[in-house]
C-alpha cells in the first residue's frame, strides 16, 4: 500500500507519517522535503525546479521500493497534485493500493508555530497560497481529516481506522 499524507505546510504531515511507520508493520516513510539537501539547492535556480527535483526523486524511490518489494506500506508526506497523483498511478500500474489522506486543519492554526517548528514569513505566506489553491480540498482525497484540535495520536488513530476499513 502506498499512502500519501497530504496537506499544507505545518499541518502535521511528517509527524503523522513518522508515527504511522511505528504503528504499521513493515513500513517505510519517505520525507520528500529531505530528498534534496540544502547543499544541493544551489544547483537548482528556483523554487519550481527544486520542487520538480524532489518529486522526481520521490518517483525513483517509489519505483525502487516497489521493485524490491520489501515493504507492505510506503508512506510519503507531500502536498498532492493531479500531476503527482497520475504519475504514481503509472508507477504502481494497479499492483498496489494507493490512498491520499488530506490533513486540513484551519488555516489560522497552520500559520502559527506548533511544536518545535518556527515558521518564517515565506512559510506563512505559502500556507495562505496552499489554502487558496485548494490543497485542503484536493479532489482525489480518500480521507479528509480536520486535525485542528486533535493531537497527533488522535489523527494517527483516525488514519489507522481508515486503512483497517479499506483493506
HELIX and SHEET records of a PDB file:
HELIX    1   1 UNK A   13  UNK A   23  1                                  11    
HELIX    2   2 UNK A   32  UNK A   35  5                                   4    
HELIX    3   3 UNK A   40  UNK A   43  5                                   4    
HELIX    4   4 UNK A   47  UNK A   68  1                                  22    
HELIX    5   5 UNK A   82  UNK A   92  1                                  11    
HELIX    6   6 UNK A  107  UNK A  110  1                                   4    
HELIX    7   7 UNK A  121  UNK A  132  1                                  12    
HELIX    8   8 UNK A  135  UNK A  137  5                                   3    
HELIX    9   9 UNK A  152  UNK A  166  1                                  15    
SHEET    1   A 5 UNK A  27  UNK A  31  0                                        
SHEET    2   A 5 UNK A  73  UNK A  77  1                                        
SHEET    3   A 5 UNK A   2  UNK A   6  1                                        
SHEET    4   A 5 UNK A  98  UNK A 103  1                                        
SHEET    5   A 5 UNK A 143  UNK A 145  1                                        
END                                                                             
